[in-house]
Amino acid sequence: MSIHEVSPWLGHRPIKVTVDRYGHLTQDGRERCRQVVAATCEGYLPEELSVGLAV
């Protein structure tokens, strides 16, 4: 769930409040994104583009 979805649930306006308070909890987001891209593109990307995306 993205921080953009959580922010309204918490009643935070603007989203900066949510990011300032809970941004540290999303630090693994880049790794999850890398895994999703790697799994989705497996077999479609040339090897030189898929370096570093291995699941």
N, C-alpha and C positions, 0 to 999 in steps of 0.2 A: 504494500500500500504506500502510495507516495505521500510525502509531507504536505502536498497540496490538498490531498483528500482529508488528511488528519486535522489540518489547521481549522477548518470551519467547525468540525465536531468539538474542538476544544474551545471554540468561541474566540479564537485569536484573529484579530484584524489589526494590522496587516499581518501577512504571513511571516514577516521578519520576527515577530514575537515567537512563533513556533520554531523557526530556524535557530534563533538565539538560544532558546531553552532546550531544544531537543535535537539540534543539528548533529551533535556528536554521536547520536544513535544511528545515523545513516552512513557512517564512514565505510561500511562494507558494500555500499551501493555500486561502486565501480567494479568490484569483483563479481557481484551478481550479474551486472550488465555484461561483463566480459564472457561469463559462462553462457548466458542466454544467446549472445551473438555467435559464439563459437558453436553451440549446439544447433542453432538455426541455419548457419551458413556451412556447416560441415558437408564437404563434398562439392560445394559450389565455388568456393574461392580458390584461386591459384595458390600454390604452396607459399609463394613469397608474400602474399597478403595475409595468410592465415598464421604466420609465425607469431607466437605469443598468444594465440587464441585457443591453443589446445586445451581440451576439457580434461 
